[in-house]
Amino acid sequence: MAIDCATGLAPAVALFRSLGDPTRLAILRRIATGEARVVDLTSELRLAQSTVSKHLACLRDCGLIDYRAEGRQSFYALTRPELLDLLRSAEQVLAATGEAVALCPTYGTSAEPPAEVSA
């Protein structure tokens, strides 16, 4: 009996893709420590304002973060505390596997990014 691997996995794939970008992951790790404004993120992560804003929009669209307005400033925060558990679990897996993930020939640090497939 064949199992359709794609059935029901699309939301999980989208979640992990959103976490798979180094900039978005850095933003999430920073926001996990407390609210942050765009200006905070640009200076702390040394990124352009347009880059930070683009990734914040993606994370908002995924429902992982949201913001509250205070005057002319927006303060970004995690929407789901479970995300902290997921990030902690990922760190535990990485600690347990050592360099295995980093050395993965497909997704490791020395691997070329997978080719984009156009629909």
C-alpha positions in Angstrom: 0.0 0.0 0.0 1.5 3.3 -1.1 1.4 6.3 1.2 0.9 9.8 -0.3 3.7 11.7 1.5 2.3 15.1 0.4 -1.2 14.7 1.9 -1.6 17.1 4.8 2.0 18.1 4.9 1.7 21.4 3.0 1.2 23.5 6.2 4.2 21.9 7.9 6.4 22.4 4.8 5.4 26.1 4.7 6.3 26.5 8.4 9.7 24.9 8.0 10.4 26.9 4.8 9.6 30.1 6.7 12.0 29.0 9.4 14.6 27.9 6.9 15.7 31.3 5.8 18.7 32.6 7.9 17.4 36.1 8.1 13.9 35.1 9.2 15.4 32.7 11.7 17.6 35.4 13.1 14.6 37.7 13.4 12.6 35.1 15.2 15.4 34.3 17.6 15.7 37.9 18.4 12.0 38.5 18.9 11.9 35.4 21.1 13.8 37.4 23.6 11.3 40.2 23.6 9.5 42.7 21.5 11.5 44.6 18.8 11.0 47.5 16.5 12.3 47.5 12.9 15.1 49.9 14.0 16.1 47.5 16.7 16.3 44.6 14.3 18.2 46.5 11.6 20.9 47.7 14.1 21.2 44.4 16.0 21.2 42.1 13.0 23.1 44.6 10.8 20.5 44.4 8.0 18.9 46.9 5.7 15.5 48.2 6.7 14.0 47.0 3.5 15.3 43.4 4.2 14.0 43.4 7.7 10.6 44.7 6.7 10.3 42.1 3.9 11.1 39.3 6.3 8.8 40.7 9.0 6.0 40.8 6.4 6.6 37.1 5.5 6.6 36.1 9.2 3.4 38.0 9.8 1.8 36.4 6.7 2.7 33.0 8.2 1.0 34.0 11.5 4.3 33.6 13.5 4.6 37.2 14.6 2.4 40.3 14.9 2.9 43.8 16.0 1.3 46.4 18.2 1.4 50.1 17.3 2.5 52.7 19.9 2.5 56.1 18.3 4.4 55.9 15.1 6.3 52.8 16.2 5.5 49.1 15.7 6.6 46.6 18.2 6.9 43.0 16.9 6.4 39.9 19.0 5.8 36.2 18.6 2.1 35.2 18.3 2.6 31.6 19.3 4.6 30.7 22.5 4.8 27.2 21.0 7.3 28.5 18.6 9.8 28.9 21.4 9.4 25.2 22.2 10.0 24.4 18.5 13.1 26.5 18.4 14.4 24.9 21.7 13.6 21.4 20.3 15.6 22.2 17.1 18.5 23.3 19.2 18.4 20.0 21.1 18.3 18.0 17.9 21.3 19.9 16.6 23.2 19.4 19.8 22.4 15.7 19.7 23.4 15.2 16.0 26.6 17.2 16.2 27.8 18.2 12.8 25.6 15.7 10.9 23.1 18.3 9.7 25.7 20.8 8.8 27.5 18.1 6.8 24.4 16.9 5.0 25.3 16.8 1.2 21.9 18.2 0.3 21.2 20.9 2.9 24.4 21.3 4.8 26.5 24.5 4.9 28.7 23.5 2.0 25.8 22.3 -0.2 24.5 24.3 -3.0 20.9 25.5 -2.4 18.3 23.2 -4.0 17.2 24.4 -7.4 13.8 26.2 -7.5 11.1 24.3 -9.3 8.8 26.6 -11.3 5.1 25.6 -11.6 
